[in-house]
Amino acid sequence: MDYPSIVRSLADSLQLAQPPVAVCLADALPAGIIRHTGTVPAGCLFWQRAAEGPFATAPGDHDLCAIGVYTHNLESTAAGEADLRDALEVFAGLGYVREQDLPLIPVLQSRPRHVVYAPLAETPLPPDVVLLFVRADQVLILTEASQQVEGGVPPAMGRPACAVVPQAKNSGRAALSLGCCGARAYLDTLTGEMAIYAIPGDRLSAYADRIAALARANAVLSRFHQVRRQDVESGKHPTVKESLAAIQ
């Protein structure tokens, strides 16, 4: 795929404030890819850092994020397993994640050795999942695209935000994440009005085509409804043809 062209199309159609993020689940790394250094409190923070350029992570880079290690089916350590048990105990005590809720949380079916993050335009590998940070009005167009590309609408997911990656990868279908309190604490980009839309990488081209067409249609129809509202509020009784003529 021509990823830079797809990025331009998505940015123009959706007026994205942040570049799309490629998430690549890899067993081997391409030559020259930068390895992540330093420590992060949560794996979802890699989504934000991907705006700076491509980099690769190993399971150890996710060590402080027991939930992310779980949802991404990464190799864990004894300390990580203890953290996961402790977290789930706290969640259960709060009524946040009950025992019967666990099977409903998506977990990657495969076990990647590495997770590569990159701006989509610079991805060194074909992405398994592409993440878009979007507002409700942008989700409108994306949901309409999902209906046309996939014949259905995406699930609207809550906690944990990182589960949107295995949801999209395992199902081969788009998913909407409303985030979680953790992701909203760690990511400056995930402000109150933003959500995350995950698109399967192998359907990206079809999505870009439909998003472009639907964005153009929504722009025309928005103008139609605005003019129609003004006319009705001023006492007129326009027909559909008259309202359409008014926007020509």
JOWO-V94112 format. One record per residue. N is the residue number from 1. RES is the residue in one small letter. SS is DSSP state (helix for helix, strand for strand, loop for the rest). PHI is phi in radians with two decimals (none if undefined). OMEGA is omega in whole degrees, 0 to 359 (none if undefined). Layout:
# JOWO-V94112
n=[N;N]
res=[RES;RES]
ss=[SS;SS]
phi=[PHI;PHI]
omega=[OMEGA;OMEGA]
This chain:
# JOWO-V94112
n=[1;2;3;4;5;6;7;8;9;10;11;12;13;14;15;16;17;18;19;20;21;22;23;24;25;26;27;28;29;30;31;32;33;34;35;36;37;38;39;40;41;42;43;44;45;46;47;48;49;50;51;52;53;54;55;56;57;58;59;60;61;62;63;64;65;66;67;68;69;70;71;72;73;74;75;76;77;78;79;80;81;82;83;84;85;86;87;88;89;90;91;92;93;94;95;96;97;98;99;100;101;102;103;104;105;106;107;108;109;110;111;112;113;114;115;116;117;118;119;120;121;122;123;124;125;126;127;128;129;130;131;132;133;134;135;136;137;138;139;140;141;142;143;144;145;146;147;148;149;150;151;152;153;154;155;156;157;158;159;160;161;162;163;164;165;166;167;168;169;170;171;172;173;174;175;176;177;178;179;180;181;182;183;184;185;186;187;188;189;190;191;192;193;194;195;196;197;198;199;200;201;202;203;204;205;206;207;208;209;210;211;212;213;214;215;216;217;218;219;220;221;222;223;224;225;226;227;228;229;230;231;232;233;234;235;236;237;238;239;240;241;242;243;244;245;246;247;248]
res=[m;d;y;p;s;i;v;r;s;l;a;d;s;l;q;l;a;q;p;p;v;a;v;c;l;a;d;a;l;p;a;g;i;i;r;h;t;g;t;v;p;a;g;c;l;f;w;q;r;a;a;e;g;p;f;a;t;a;p;g;d;h;d;l;c;a;i;g;v;y;t;h;n;l;e;s;t;a;a;g;e;a;d;l;r;d;a;l;e;v;f;a;g;l;g;y;v;r;e;q;d;l;p;l;i;p;v;l;q;s;r;p;r;h;v;v;y;a;p;l;a;e;t;p;l;p;p;d;v;v;l;l;f;v;r;a;d;q;v;l;i;l;t;e;a;s;q;q;v;e;g;g;v;p;p;a;m;g;r;p;a;c;a;v;v;p;q;a;k;n;s;g;r;a;a;l;s;l;g;c;c;g;a;r;a;y;l;d;t;l;t;g;e;m;a;i;y;a;i;p;g;d;r;l;s;a;y;a;d;r;i;a;a;l;a;r;a;n;a;v;l;s;r;f;h;q;v;r;r;q;d;v;e;s;g;k;h;p;t;v;k;e;s;l;a;a;i;q]
ss=[loop;loop;helix;helix;helix;helix;helix;helix;helix;helix;helix;helix;helix;helix;loop;loop;loop;loop;loop;loop;strand;strand;strand;strand;strand;strand;loop;loop;loop;loop;loop;loop;loop;loop;strand;loop;loop;loop;loop;loop;loop;loop;loop;loop;helix;helix;helix;helix;helix;helix;helix;helix;loop;loop;strand;strand;strand;strand;helix;helix;helix;helix;loop;loop;loop;helix;helix;helix;helix;helix;helix;loop;loop;loop;loop;loop;loop;helix;helix;helix;helix;helix;helix;helix;helix;helix;helix;helix;helix;helix;helix;helix;helix;helix;loop;loop;loop;loop;helix;helix;helix;helix;helix;helix;loop;loop;loop;loop;loop;loop;loop;loop;loop;strand;strand;strand;strand;strand;strand;helix;helix;helix;loop;loop;loop;loop;loop;loop;strand;strand;strand;strand;strand;strand;loop;helix;helix;helix;helix;helix;helix;helix;helix;helix;helix;helix;helix;helix;helix;helix;loop;loop;loop;loop;loop;strand;strand;loop;loop;loop;loop;loop;helix;helix;helix;helix;helix;helix;helix;helix;helix;loop;loop;loop;strand;strand;strand;loop;loop;loop;helix;helix;helix;helix;helix;helix;loop;loop;loop;loop;loop;loop;loop;loop;strand;strand;strand;strand;strand;strand;helix;helix;helix;helix;helix;helix;helix;helix;helix;helix;helix;helix;helix;helix;helix;helix;helix;helix;helix;helix;helix;helix;helix;helix;helix;helix;helix;helix;helix;helix;helix;helix;helix;loop;loop;loop;loop;loop;loop;helix;helix;helix;helix;helix;helix;helix;loop;loop]
phi=[none;-1.56;-1.12;-1.03;-1.17;-1.13;-1.09;-1.09;-1.12;-1.11;-1.13;-1.20;-1.26;-1.79;0.96;-1.19;-1.50;-2.29;-1.20;-1.07;-1.91;-1.58;-2.03;-2.05;-1.68;-2.25;-1.63;-2.34;-1.80;-1.19;-1.08;1.51;-1.23;-1.31;-1.56;-1.16;-2.18;1.66;-2.19;-2.17;-1.37;-2.71;-1.13;-1.11;-1.13;-1.10;-1.06;-1.26;-1.21;-1.08;-1.09;-1.48;2.45;-1.19;-2.76;-1.98;-2.11;-1.93;-0.92;-1.10;-1.23;-1.77;-0.96;-1.42;-2.09;-1.06;-1.23;-1.13;-1.06;-1.16;-1.17;-1.60;0.94;-1.45;-1.09;-1.91;-2.07;-1.05;-1.15;-1.16;-1.13;-1.14;-1.07;-1.10;-1.07;-1.12;-1.11;-1.15;-1.14;-1.13;-1.04;-1.14;-1.10;-1.50;1.27;-1.46;-2.29;-1.57;-0.97;-1.28;-1.45;-1.00;-1.13;-1.54;-1.56;-1.09;-2.31;-0.94;-1.33;-1.76;-2.07;-1.30;-1.47;-2.48;-2.14;-1.80;-2.08;-2.85;-1.04;-0.96;-1.13;-2.04;-1.07;-1.46;-2.40;-1.06;-1.25;-1.38;-2.47;-2.02;-1.87;-2.07;-1.61;-2.42;-1.58;-1.06;-1.20;-1.34;-1.08;-0.94;-1.17;-1.13;-1.17;-1.09;-1.14;-1.05;-1.08;-1.39;-1.39;-1.94;1.29;-2.93;-1.94;-1.36;-1.23;-1.77;-1.73;-1.84;-1.16;-1.47;-1.03;-1.12;-1.20;-1.16;-1.19;-1.13;-1.06;-1.22;-1.19;-1.16;-1.52;1.23;-2.30;-1.18;-2.59;-1.88;-1.95;-1.48;1.47;-2.61;-1.10;-1.18;-1.03;-1.26;-1.40;-1.60;-1.77;-1.16;-1.31;-1.62;-1.32;-0.99;-1.61;-1.77;-2.38;-2.14;-1.97;-1.87;-2.05;-1.03;-1.03;-1.34;-1.93;-1.09;-1.10;-1.09;-1.11;-1.05;-1.10;-1.22;-1.08;-1.08;-1.14;-1.25;-1.13;-1.11;-1.12;-1.12;-1.12;-1.15;-1.22;-1.09;-1.11;-0.97;-1.22;-1.12;-1.12;-1.12;-1.09;-1.04;-1.15;-1.16;-1.18;-1.56;1.75;-1.45;-2.25;-1.27;-1.39;-1.06;-1.10;-1.16;-1.18;-1.14;-1.08;-1.19;-1.77;-1.25]
omega=[175;187;177;178;178;178;179;180;179;181;179;184;186;184;182;177;182;182;175;183;175;174;184;180;193;171;177;184;175;180;174;181;180;175;179;175;180;185;176;180;182;182;180;178;176;178;180;182;179;178;183;180;183;173;182;175;172;181;180;179;181;191;183;182;184;181;178;175;180;184;181;176;180;177;184;177;177;178;179;178;178;177;180;179;180;180;181;177;177;180;180;179;178;187;184;174;178;182;181;178;187;180;182;180;182;176;179;179;177;177;180;175;180;169;180;178;182;164;185;182;184;186;180;180;172;184;172;180;175;182;176;173;193;173;181;182;176;176;177;181;180;179;176;177;178;180;182;182;189;182;179;180;185;172;173;190;171;186;348;182;183;181;179;179;177;178;181;182;184;186;186;182;181;178;176;173;175;179;173;184;178;180;181;175;186;187;175;183;183;180;189;183;186;172;184;178;182;180;175;185;184;177;188;182;178;178;182;179;182;178;179;181;182;177;177;180;180;178;179;184;176;178;177;183;178;179;181;178;180;181;181;180;177;175;180;177;186;169;177;180;179;178;177;179;183;181;180;none]
